[in-house]
Amino acid sequence: MSHAYDQLTPDTILNAIDSVLVPQGKLTSGHQLALNSYENRVYQIGIEAEGDAQPSSVIVKFYRPARWSDECILQEHQFTLCAQEDELPVIAPLVIEGKTLFESHGFRFALFPKQGGQSGQIENLADFEQMGRLLGRLHQTANVVDASARPTMTPQSFAADSRSFLLENDFVEPELVPAYESVSRDLVQLLQQRWELYSPSLKLVHGDLHAGNLIWHQQQPYMLDLDDCALAPRIQDIWMLLHGERDQMQAQLAAVARGYELFLPFPAHELPLIEVLRSMRLMHYSAWLARRWQDPAFKLAFPWFGSARYWSEQVLNLREQLAALQEPHLQLIG
């Protein structure tokens, strides 16, 4: 079956960008480099040099058709632009003649400046404290941004709906359906109980802040890809940065909190939700792969999805999450 992205040919990409840049006196050079992205299509595009200037590049993101409304995308852009205006290190879309979202050949797209640097897990506690300061400031900015069109992150939207989609569309290996049905039902029920117990406030967050969405340049972390910004507990932007043994995560958490509290009260009351959010993300990930399975790029990148081994591991992972939810949660110490 054909997919919408099949129409996104090299000529279509260059023509779309030229439709925006040519009126600004710039022209693409023809150089294209596909970057690592599956939800959207992202490319580094060469720009012809003017006079004695050095050749430059721009990053273009073509949004997945029919995923977000224009309003939803523009609220993401506004969030990033407000953060940039507040001097936060984010990669904001380029504003060209007052616009950040463009359309060509049925595709919506945005242009971004190229940002050099390196990604990788945070190891140094000083860097965790720096991330805490950054997140405190980001959440301050988020408090004044309209996010009414952005999605919400709840056990229903991320876990229960994901479970239903996978089972109703026969994505689970048949022999493992009973095991998956049972453990996922128990997990969803427990997630909902915990959610109701702690009644978290849903506020605008980055939503997908892990090491791969940070670029470090001259000891400064730049936040990438706010495409998944959502209304969620604020601890969502913190837990994915933590890694290692429990004592290591406790130290990392304390470092983040020291930086965060320079700008906002640290959401320590949301710490019991870390394993809830991890479980939600785990279930949502499987459904995300399933919902995108008609996209040929997903079959190439995730050939193991849908195998008996994959679903066996998922059943095991969900059982481990049920056990993790019974363990004491991380504490803010120091």
CORFENUR-V337583 format. One record per residue. N is the residue number from 1. RES is the residue in one small letter. SS is DSSP state (a for helix, b for strand, c for the rest). OMEGA is omega in radians with two decimals (none if undefined). D_CENTER is the distance of its C-alpha to the mean C-alpha in Angstrom with 1 decimal. Layout:
N|RES|SS|OMEGA|D_CENTER ; N|RES|SS|OMEGA|D_CENTER
//
This chain:
1|m|c|3.11|27.8 ; 2|s|c|3.13|26.5 ; 3|h|c|-3.10|22.9 ; 4|a|a|-3.11|22.0 ; 5|y|a|3.07|20.5 ; 6|d|a|-3.14|24.0 ; 7|q|a|-3.10|25.2 ; 8|l|c|-3.11|22.9 ; 9|t|c|3.08|25.7 ; 10|p|a|3.12|26.1 ; 11|d|a|3.12|28.6 ; 12|t|a|3.13|26.4 ; 13|i|a|-3.09|23.7 ; 14|l|a|3.13|26.3 ; 15|n|a|3.13|28.2 ; 16|a|a|-3.11|25.2 ; 17|i|a|3.11|24.5 ; 18|d|a|3.14|28.3 ; 19|s|a|3.12|28.6 ; 20|v|a|-3.00|26.7 ; 21|l|a|-3.10|28.0 ; 22|v|a|3.07|31.6 ; 23|p|a|3.09|32.6 ; 24|q|a|3.13|31.3 ; 25|g|c|3.13|33.7 ; 26|k|c|-3.08|31.2 ; 27|l|c|3.08|30.9 ; 28|t|b|-3.11|28.7 ; 29|s|b|-3.07|30.4 ; 30|g|b|3.13|29.4 ; 31|h|b|3.12|27.3 ; 32|q|b|3.06|24.0 ; 33|l|b|3.11|21.6 ; 34|a|b|3.13|18.7 ; 35|l|c|-3.02|15.6 ; 36|n|c|3.12|13.3 ; 37|s|c|-3.12|11.1 ; 38|y|c|-3.13|11.6 ; 39|e|c|3.05|9.9 ; 40|n|c|3.01|11.6 ; 41|r|b|-3.02|14.4 ; 42|v|b|-3.09|14.4 ; 43|y|b|2.92|17.7 ; 44|q|b|-3.03|19.6 ; 45|i|b|3.10|22.8 ; 46|g|b|3.10|26.0 ; 47|i|b|-3.12|27.9 ; 48|e|c|3.12|31.7 ; 49|a|c|3.09|33.3 ; 50|e|c|3.13|35.6 ; 51|g|c|-3.13|39.0 ; 52|d|c|-3.10|38.8 ; 53|a|c|3.09|35.0 ; 54|q|c|3.06|32.8 ; 55|p|c|-3.11|30.6 ; 56|s|b|3.14|27.0 ; 57|s|b|3.03|23.7 ; 58|v|b|3.08|21.0 ; 59|i|b|3.11|17.5 ; 60|v|b|3.06|17.1 ; 61|k|b|3.02|14.2 ; 62|f|b|-3.08|15.7 ; 63|y|c|3.11|13.7 ; 64|r|c|-3.12|14.2 ; 65|p|c|3.02|17.5 ; 66|a|c|3.12|17.8 ; 67|r|c|-3.11|14.2 ; 68|w|c|2.96|14.1 ; 69|s|c|3.06|17.3 ; 70|d|a|-3.12|18.2 ; 71|e|a|-3.13|18.2 ; 72|c|a|3.12|14.7 ; 73|i|a|-3.10|13.6 ; 74|l|a|3.06|16.2 ; 75|q|a|3.00|15.1 ; 76|e|a|-3.14|11.7 ; 77|h|a|-3.12|14.2 ; 78|q|a|3.09|16.5 ; 79|f|a|-3.11|14.2 ; 80|t|a|-3.14|13.5 ; 81|l|a|3.08|17.2 ; 82|c|a|3.10|18.4 ; 83|a|a|3.10|16.6 ; 84|q|a|3.11|18.2 ; 85|e|a|3.09|21.5 ; 86|d|c|3.07|21.3 ; 87|e|c|3.03|21.3 ; 88|l|c|-3.12|17.9 ; 89|p|c|3.09|16.6 ; 90|v|b|3.08|13.7 ; 91|i|c|-3.05|13.8 ; 92|a|c|3.09|14.9 ; 93|p|b|3.08|16.1 ; 94|l|c|3.09|19.8 ; 95|v|c|-3.09|22.2 ; 96|i|b|-3.08|25.0 ; 97|e|c|3.06|27.9 ; 98|g|c|-3.09|25.9 ; 99|k|b|3.03|23.2 ; 100|t|c|-3.10|19.5 ; 101|l|c|-3.07|19.1 ; 102|f|b|-3.11|21.6 ; 103|e|b|3.07|22.9 ; 104|s|b|3.11|24.9 ; 105|h|c|3.10|26.3 ; 106|g|c|3.13|24.2 ; 107|f|b|3.01|20.8 ; 108|r|b|-3.08|18.8 ; 109|f|b|3.08|17.5 ; 110|a|b|3.13|16.8 ; 111|l|b|-3.12|18.0 ; 112|f|b|3.04|16.7 ; 113|p|b|3.06|18.9 ; 114|k|c|3.12|18.7 ; 115|q|c|3.10|17.8 ; 116|g|c|3.10|19.5 ; 117|g|c|-3.11|18.9 ; 118|q|b|3.07|17.8 ; 119|s|c|-3.14|14.9 ; 120|g|c|-3.14|15.7 ; 121|q|c|3.07|15.9 ; 122|i|c|-3.12|17.4 ; 123|e|c|-3.02|21.0 ; 124|n|c|-3.13|23.0 ; 125|l|a|3.09|23.4 ; 126|a|a|3.10|24.0 ; 127|d|a|3.05|20.6 ; 128|f|a|3.11|19.1 ; 129|e|a|3.07|21.4 ; 130|q|a|3.09|20.2 ; 131|m|a|3.08|16.6 ; 132|g|a|3.10|18.1 ; 133|r|a|-3.13|19.8 ; 134|l|a|-3.12|16.8 ; 135|l|a|3.07|14.9 ; 136|g|a|3.13|18.2 ; 137|r|a|3.12|18.6 ; 138|l|a|-3.13|15.1 ; 139|h|a|2.99|15.8 ; 140|q|a|3.11|19.3 ; 141|t|a|-3.10|18.1 ; 142|a|a|-3.10|15.8 ; 143|n|c|-3.08|19.0 ; 144|v|c|-3.12|20.7 ; 145|v|c|3.08|18.2 ; 146|d|c|3.13|18.7 ; 147|a|c|-3.03|15.8 ; 148|s|c|-3.12|18.2 ; 149|a|c|-3.12|16.5 ; 150|r|c|-3.12|12.9 ; 151|p|c|3.07|12.3 ; 152|t|b|-3.12|13.3 ; 153|m|c|-3.10|12.1 ; 154|t|c|3.05|15.4 ; 155|p|a|3.12|17.3 ; 156|q|a|-3.05|18.6 ; 157|s|a|-3.05|15.6 ; 158|f|a|-3.07|13.5 ; 159|a|a|-3.06|16.6 ; 160|a|a|3.14|19.8 ; 161|d|a|3.11|18.7 ; 162|s|a|3.11|17.0 ; 163|r|a|-3.12|20.3 ; 164|s|a|-3.11|22.4 ; 165|f|a|-3.10|20.8 ; 166|l|a|-3.10|21.2 ; 167|l|a|-3.10|24.8 ; 168|e|a|-3.12|26.0 ; 169|n|c|2.99|25.0 ; 170|d|c|3.09|26.5 ; 171|f|c|-3.11|23.7 ; 172|v|c|3.07|24.8 ; 173|e|c|-3.03|27.7 ; 174|p|a|-3.10|30.8 ; 175|e|a|-3.10|32.4 ; 176|l|a|-3.14|29.4 ; 177|v|a|-3.13|29.0 ; 178|p|a|-3.14|31.2 ; 179|a|a|-3.14|29.5 ; 180|y|a|3.13|26.0 ; 181|e|a|-3.06|27.3 ; 182|s|a|-3.06|29.0 ; 183|v|a|-3.14|26.4 ; 184|s|a|3.08|23.5 ; 185|r|a|3.14|25.9 ; 186|d|a|-3.12|26.8 ; 187|l|a|3.13|23.3 ; 188|v|a|3.12|22.2 ; 189|q|a|-3.14|25.4 ; 190|l|a|3.11|24.8 ; 191|l|a|-3.13|21.3 ; 192|q|a|3.10|22.7 ; 193|q|a|3.13|25.7 ; 194|r|a|-3.14|23.7 ; 195|w|a|3.14|21.6 ; 196|e|a|3.14|24.9 ; 197|l|a|-3.05|26.5 ; 198|y|a|3.06|24.1 ; 199|s|c|-3.08|23.3 ; 200|p|c|3.00|20.2 ; 201|s|c|3.13|19.8 ; 202|l|c|-3.13|16.6 ; 203|k|b|-3.09|15.5 ; 204|l|b|3.12|12.9 ; 205|v|b|3.04|10.1 ; 206|h|c|3.01|7.1 ; 207|g|c|-3.08|5.5 ; 208|d|c|-3.00|3.1 ; 209|l|c|3.04|6.2 ; 210|h|c|-3.04|8.0 ; 211|a|a|-3.13|10.8 ; 212|g|a|3.11|9.5 ; 213|n|a|3.00|7.6 ; 214|l|b|3.03|11.0 ; 215|i|b|-3.13|14.1 ; 216|w|b|3.12|17.3 ; 217|h|b|-3.11|20.3 ; 218|q|c|3.08|23.6 ; 219|q|c|3.10|22.2 ; 220|q|b|3.09|19.8 ; 221|p|b|3.05|16.0 ; 222|y|b|-3.14|14.1 ; 223|m|b|-3.13|10.6 ; 224|l|c|2.82|8.8 ; 225|d|c|3.03|6.4 ; 226|l|c|-3.10|6.2 ; 227|d|c|-3.13|6.1 ; 228|d|c|3.12|4.4 ; 229|c|c|-2.98|6.9 ; 230|a|b|3.01|9.3 ; 231|l|b|-3.02|12.6 ; 232|a|b|3.00|12.6 ; 233|p|c|-3.10|14.7 ; 234|r|c|-3.13|14.2 ; 235|i|c|3.09|14.4 ; 236|q|a|-3.11|10.9 ; 237|d|a|-3.08|10.0 ; 238|i|a|-2.94|12.9 ; 239|w|a|-3.10|13.3 ; 240|m|c|3.09|10.8 ; 241|l|c|-3.06|12.7 ; 242|l|c|3.13|16.0 ; 243|h|c|3.12|17.8 ; 244|g|c|3.11|21.4 ; 245|e|c|-3.06|24.3 ; 246|r|a|-3.11|24.6 ; 247|d|a|3.08|26.7 ; 248|q|a|3.14|24.3 ; 249|m|a|3.08|21.4 ; 250|q|a|3.13|23.9 ; 251|a|a|3.12|24.7 ; 252|q|a|3.14|21.1 ; 253|l|a|3.13|20.5 ; 254|a|a|3.13|23.8 ; 255|a|a|3.10|22.9 ; 256|v|a|-3.10|19.6 ; 257|a|a|3.13|21.8 ; 258|r|a|3.12|24.5 ; 259|g|a|-3.08|22.4 ; 260|y|a|-3.02|20.6 ; 261|e|c|2.99|24.0 ; 262|l|c|-3.05|25.3 ; 263|f|c|-3.13|23.4 ; 264|l|c|3.02|22.6 ; 265|p|c|-3.13|23.9 ; 266|f|c|-3.07|21.7 ; 267|p|c|-3.12|20.5 ; 268|a|a|3.13|22.6 ; 269|h|a|3.13|23.4 ; 270|e|a|-3.13|19.9 ; 271|l|a|3.09|20.3 ; 272|p|a|-3.11|21.8 ; 273|l|a|-3.08|18.5 ; 274|i|a|-3.14|16.6 ; 275|e|a|3.02|18.0 ; 276|v|a|-3.13|17.5 ; 277|l|a|3.08|13.8 ; 278|r|a|3.11|13.8 ; 279|s|a|3.12|16.0 ; 280|m|a|-3.13|13.9 ; 281|r|a|3.14|10.9 ; 282|l|a|-3.14|13.6 ; 283|m|a|3.14|15.2 ; 284|h|a|-3.10|12.3 ; 285|y|a|3.12|11.4 ; 286|s|a|3.14|15.1 ; 287|a|a|3.09|15.2 ; 288|w|a|3.09|12.3 ; 289|l|a|-3.12|14.4 ; 290|a|a|-3.11|17.5 ; 291|r|a|-3.11|16.5 ; 292|r|c|-2.96|15.8 ; 293|w|c|3.09|18.9 ; 294|q|c|3.06|21.0 ; 295|d|c|-3.09|18.9 ; 296|p|a|-3.14|21.1 ; 297|a|a|-3.13|18.3 ; 298|f|a|3.11|17.0 ; 299|k|a|3.12|20.6 ; 300|l|a|-3.04|21.0 ; 301|a|a|-3.06|17.8 ; 302|f|c|-3.05|18.1 ; 303|p|c|-3.12|21.9 ; 304|w|c|-3.10|22.1 ; 305|f|c|3.11|20.2 ; 306|g|c|3.13|22.9 ; 307|s|c|3.10|25.4 ; 308|a|a|3.13|27.6 ; 309|r|a|-3.13|26.3 ; 310|y|a|-3.06|22.6 ; 311|w|a|3.03|23.6 ; 312|s|a|3.11|26.0 ; 313|e|a|3.12|23.3 ; 314|q|a|3.09|21.1 ; 315|v|a|3.11|24.2 ; 316|l|a|-3.13|24.8 ; 317|n|a|3.14|21.3 ; 318|l|a|3.07|21.6 ; 319|r|a|3.11|25.0 ; 320|e|a|3.11|23.9 ; 321|q|a|3.04|21.4 ; 322|l|a|3.11|24.4 ; 323|a|a|-3.12|26.3 ; 324|a|a|-3.14|23.7 ; 325|l|c|3.09|23.7 ; 326|q|c|-3.12|27.5 ; 327|e|c|3.05|27.2 ; 328|p|c|-3.14|27.4 ; 329|h|c|3.09|24.1 ; 330|l|c|3.13|23.3 ; 331|q|c|3.04|25.5 ; 332|l|c|-3.07|25.4 ; 333|i|c|3.08|28.5 ; 334|g|c|none|30.2
//
